[in-house]
Amino acid sequence: MAMRSMIRAAVAVAFLAIGVTCQAHGGRDMDSPLAMLSGVKADLKLNTSQQLQWDNAAAQAKAAHQAMRANFGQINTALQTELGKAEPDLASVSTLADSVRQQNEALRKSSRDAWLALYATFNPDQKAIVRDTLKAGIERMQAHRGMRGAPTQN
């Protein structure tokens, strides 16, 4: 049973980390973990230090998301340029894509680490709110996948 709890905790932390980039989408995608946490932010009763950390992490996530979009834009521009040629150099586009993926991974990890640092400051009640919110969100996402006709295991 302890292993199951550890797995659930790891999944929750992973979803929190994944949600970092989702927050910066502008819209409120209620399936993203960060959007879910934003919805219960008042319930977390953040202290002044935590609020500052939240604001900084959110700003960092937004900046990272914008940088990632710009980086992917470079790939698109390069691909369109190459496809306009008689003999496109797809290897150069592939090399650029690899570089962009590395840059974006570094941005994602930096944002994730900022949110995890904030989470580390939470007291047990705050962590319980995060856990319960993420569990409910995961269940909604799984139900949504099931409605879209995803295969189920017997």
N, C-alpha and C positions, 0 to 999 in steps of 0.2 A: 504494500500500500504506500510506503514511503517513496518508492520508485515512481509510482503514478503521480504523486504530489510533485516530485521533482520535475517530471516530464511536463506536467501542467504549468508549473512555474516557468520552465524554460520556454514553452510555447507562448506564454503571456509576455515574457520579456522579448521574445522574437517578434511578436506582433507589435509590441510597442516600438521596437526598433524599426520595423518595416513601415510603420505609420508615420515616421518622421517626414518622409518625402510626400506622403499623401496630404499632410496638413497644408502644404503650400499650394495646393491645386486651386485655391480661390473659392471653389464651391465647398459645400459641406457634405462630402461623401460619407454618409453615416456608416458605411462598412469599414472605413479606415479606423484603426485603433486610436489614433490621435484625435480624430473627430469625435469618437466615442468619449474619450477622456475630456475633451473640450466641453462636451455636454454635461459632464459632472464636475467641472472645475470648481464650481462654488461649493460642492459637497466635500471637496478635498480640504477646504479651509486652509489654504496655503498661508504660511507665515510670510513675513516681508522678504526674507532671504529666498524662500522657495518661489515666491512670486517673481522676484527678479530673475532667478534662474529659469523659470518657465518662460518669461518674456525673451530672455536671451536665447534660449533653446529654440523657441518658435521663430525668432528672427533668423537664427542660423539655419534652421530648416528651410525657411522661405528662400533665403539667399542660395542655399545649396540646390534647391529645386530649380530656381531660375538659371543657375549655372549649368545644371544638368540638361535643361531644355536647350540652352544655347549650344552646349557641346554636341547634343544630338542634331541640332540644326546644322552644325559644321559637316556632319556626316552626310546629311541630306543634300546640302549644297554641293559637296564634293561628288556625291553619287550622280546628281543631276548633271554636273559639269562633265563627268566622264561619260555618261550615257549620251551626251550630245556629240561625242567624238565618234569617228568611224571605227576606231579600235580602242574602246574604253580600257583604262588601266585599273582593273578591279582589284589588283593587289595593293595599289596605293590606297584605295578606299578601305580595304580590309585592314591595312596597317593603321590608318587613321581611326577606324572603329575600335581597334584594340586599345589604342592610346586613350580614346574617349572613355571606354569602359573602365580603364584603370583610374582615370581622373574622377569619374563618377563614383566609383567604389570608395575612393578616399573621401569624397564629399559625404557619401552616405554614412560611412563609419564615423566620421567626425560628428555629424548630426546625431547619430544613434548614441554616441558616447555622451553627448550633452544631455540627452533625455535620460539615459541610464544614471548619470551623475545626479540628476534631479530626483529620480526614483529612489536612489540610495539615501536621500535625506528624509524620505517619507517615514512616518511613524506606522505602527501596525494597523491602525484604523485607516489611514490613507492607502496603505498597500492593499487592504481588504477591499476598498472601494475600487481600486484599479483592477484587482483580480476579478471581482464580480462584474465589472463593466466589460472587461475583455472577454470573459467567459460568455456573457450574454451576446456580445458582438460576434464571437466565433460561432455560436449556435445559430444566429441569424444568417451568417454567411453560409454555413453548411445547409441550412434550410433552403436558402436561395439557390444554392447549387443544385439541390435536390429537385427544386421546382423547374429548373432549366433542363431537366432530363439527364442529369449526370448518372452514370451507371452506379448501381449500388451493389454492395457485396452481400452474398447470402450466407 
